[in-house]
Each structure stands twice: as structure tokens, then as C-alpha cells.
Amino acid sequence: MGLTLRTSLGCTEAVIADDGGLKRFYQIADILTDCFSIRFTNKEDDFDAINWEFKFKGHHLTLHYSIYNGISIFPTRIQAAVTKDNQAVINLANLIESKLFNGGSQRNIA
């Protein structure tokens, strides 16, 4: 399982687990809070999707879960995302992936 980057939203979305379930979502949320001292500022839980907003190194990002598309991170201000926001997504996703899979994963660009 490698990190996949998508731009279909109009910003960079890093798909951490395209087949991830709720257990994996909460595992990633724990990594964010425990390893990176992230505090979630807004949590929206719907029937088929979860969006938890947070700040990482000054960038407003969203941890997203969908029963259809898995788990990803993207800039909270999707259409207004700047290059630095998109780069923060990539950097954080790589750090999370290394914590989940102990490094060595390949990155796929879609």
C-alpha cells in the first residue's frame, strides 16, 4: 500500500489508505495527536464520511474518511489552497505513512 496523491478536488489530496476502515481512521487520528501534538478543531461525523479539521505547522488541513474512498488528508480550504498547503499535505502524509508502515513505501501519483 503506497501513498497516492490526487488533485481532482482542486488541491492536493493524499490518500493514505484507499481501503481503510474506521479502525485505521482512528489509528491515524491517534498518530496525529500522539506524535505530532495535533488537536482537532472541528469534527463532522456523517453516516458515510468523517471530516476532522486540524492545524499542522500553520496549515489548515482535514483528515477525511469515506466508506467509498478510504482515508485521506487535504487542505481544509479546498479551492483556496496554496502551494504551501498542498506541500504540507504531502509532507504530513509521508510522515504518517512512515509511522503506519515503518517506512519504505512507494508513492503513486494518480
N, C-alpha and C positions, 0 to 999 in steps of 0.2 A: 504494500500500500504506500503510494507516494503522494506527496503534496501536489495538488492540482490547482492551477491559477486560472480563473475565468474573468472575463471583462464584460460579460453580457449585461450586467446591471448598469454599466456606465462608469464603473470604478473597478478596482482590483478586488476580487473575492478569492480568498484562499480556502479551498475545500480540504479540510483536514481528514475527514472520514466520510466518503460518499455513501457508505453503507452503515454508518454509525447509528446506534440506538441511544436511548435516554441514558443508559448506564455510561456510555462513552462521553456523552454531553456533560454529565455531572463530573466525570473524571477530568475532563478538560477544564471545566469551571474550577475544580479544586486545584489544578496545576496553576491556573491564573492567580488564584487567591494565595496559595501557599508559596509558590516560587517567585511570583512577580508582584506580590502585595497589591493585587488588583481588587478594587471594590466596585461591585456592580451598582450603578446609579439608577437604573430603570429596568424593571423586569416585566416583560409581557409574555404571558403564557397562554397560548391558544390551544385549540383541540389538536391541530396538526403541525404547529410551529411554535418555537420559543425564540424570543429575541431579548438578550440581556446586554444592555449598554454599559460601557466602561471607558475609562481613560487610560491610555498607555503612552508614557513619555510625551504627554501633551496632545495626543491624538485621540479623538473620539471614535471608538470602534464598537462593533456589535458582534457578539457571539451568537450565532444563529443555528437553530436545529429545525430540520424539516423531516417529517416521516418519508417524504418523497426524494429529497436531495441530500440528506445527511447533515453533517456539521461543518460550518464554515465561519470565517471571520471576514468582515468587510467594514469600510468606513461608515459610520452612522449617517453622515450626510452624503448619501449615495451620489447624487448628481453634482454636489458641490465639492466632492473630494478633490484634493490637490495631490500632486505627485508625492509629496512627503507623507500624506496619509496612506496612499497606496503602498509606498515602500515600508511604512510601519506595519501594515498588514502582513506583508511578505516576511519581514524580519521576525515578527512575533509568531507567525505560523511555523516558521522554521524552528524557532526555539521550542515551541510546544511539541512539534513533531519529534525533536530530539529527546525530549523528556518522555514522550509516549513510547517511542520505538528505539531508544538508545542510539540514535544517530545512524548514518549510513543510508538513509532512504533517498531514492531518486526523485527528482521533481519533474512532473509532467506539465506541459503548457497546453491548455485547451482553448 
